[in-house]
Amino acid sequence: MPDELIYLDNNATTPCDPRVVEAMLPYFYDKPGNASSRSHPFGWVADEAANLAREQVAQLIHSDPREVIFTSGATESDNLALKGVFELYRRKGAHIITVKTEHKAVLDACGHIEKMGGEVTYLDVDASGLIRLEELEAAIRPDTILVSIMWANNETGVLQPMKAIGDICDKHGVLLMSDATQAVGKIPVSPKDAGVHLMAFSAHKMYGPKGVGALYVCRRQPRVKVAPLIDGGGHEQGMRSGTLNVPGIVGFGKAAELAMQEMEQETRRLSHLRDKLEKTLLETVEESSLNGTAEHRLPHVSNIAFRHAEAEGVMMTFNQQVALSSGSACTSASVEPSHVLLAMGRNRELAHSSLRFSLGRFNTEAEVDIATEVVRKGVEKVRSMSPVWEMFKEGML
Ligand SMILES: *Cc1c(COP(=O)(O)O)cnc(C)c1O
């Protein structure tokens, strides 16, 4: 990897904080116990460490430690929440409501549920990426068992009005699940205050290790249960069997502790850098526009469309200098425009010409300035070679 490569793809994954790695290290060798081993100190030490981490994670989301179920990541947590609720509550009904801009982990789990005989309503969003509350309310039926709406969008950073959504679900007695993977650790998140009953999140999006995540499961008013995806030793209150990933969980706990301590300051710093990058690009690059609302969104994310500058080509001009994501997703067969941007009413061309900037704890102002300039030049270069841009400039498009 080139030494000077600037990483602005923190929504894909964050680097581990060195303090997280340090906290994890003893649990690989010096303290190797299985947290379920009750008969010797190795087990007790591992169990204690996992419990401390559970408290740290619970504190970050203002919850009871018993409401934290450790999993392998947000993909598993999303699947566990959706399929686990569908299986247990099916006698009540088989209808689920979600949104077109959800992460694939939610959309594909819903697709699976449809194959199993469930019915799923996919809500639209407006041009700014927000759901319409009256559409949500109108979609709720007597057989609706679950509403699943993400807290913060991974592509645009747009924040859904979770409290208002929670109020609607409460009014109709429907469970509410939220994929909060991009929100937890970045902004204050309290499922209890928002009326969220199940909430998925992941360590590696908040400077913890990959392969560990959690599902928040509300214990009181109402007491929520999910059927397990995996059968086995009955770990995690029977909802997620399998030997606990103690080093990973310890790292997750440490990451949660750091997020709590540093959130305010980090938000201030990153939103300043993000705003500077965004303002400069929107002002200096013609035919550029923001994807999603500028108001209700994460502090460190910006998604910008550069008309007639195909994003893959733009990124090619600087892929040894700056790492970003585009508004396209590689599926097995082809490069598809982002389903999120399409749902917001962007056309395929604009979606293919969009770049996502996601800043993180370890980015410096100098890096962001370099990246801004490199992207500006990249867009100009691609346009200078594009007959489509030329035609557009001559008013032929
Ligand atoms: C990254 C992400 C996921 C998947 O999380 P993993 O821990 O990698 O499985 C799910 N939802 C959202 C919104 C994400 O950003």
The ligand as an SDF file (V2000), in Angstrom:
LIG
                    3D

 15 15  0  0  0  0  0  0  0  0999 V2000
  -21.1850   -1.8530    7.7280 C   0  0  0  0  0  0  0  0  0  0  0  0
  -22.6470   -1.9030    7.8670 C   0  0  0  0  0  0  0  0  0  0  0  0
  -23.3110   -3.1170    8.0940 C   0  0  0  0  0  0  0  0  0  0  0  0
  -22.5740   -4.4320    8.1530 C   0  0  0  0  0  0  0  0  0  0  0  0
  -21.8020   -4.5260    9.3040 O   0  0  0  0  0  0  0  0  0  0  0  0
  -20.7790   -5.7230    9.5070 P   0  0  0  0  0  0  0  0  0  0  0  0
  -20.3520   -5.6090   10.9250 O   0  0  0  0  0  0  0  0  0  0  0  0
  -19.6660   -5.4610    8.5390 O   0  0  0  0  0  0  0  0  0  0  0  0
  -21.4790   -6.9940    9.2160 O   0  0  0  0  0  0  0  0  0  0  0  0
  -24.6760   -3.0880    8.2640 C   0  0  0  0  0  0  0  0  0  0  0  0
  -25.3590   -1.9410    8.2010 N   0  0  0  0  0  0  0  0  0  0  0  0
  -24.7660   -0.7610    7.9830 C   0  0  0  0  0  0  0  0  0  0  0  0
  -25.5760    0.4830    7.9420 C   0  0  0  0  0  0  0  0  0  0  0  0
  -23.3930   -0.6980    7.8000 C   0  0  0  0  0  0  0  0  0  0  0  0
  -22.8120    0.4670    7.5670 O   0  0  0  0  0  0  0  0  0  0  0  0
  1  2  1  0
  2  3  1  0
  2 14  2  0
  3  4  1  0
  3 10  2  0
  4  5  1  0
  5  6  1  0
  6  7  2  0
  6  8  1  0
  6  9  1  0
 10 11  1  0
 11 12  2  0
 12 13  1  0
 12 14  1  0
 14 15  1  0
M  END
$$$$
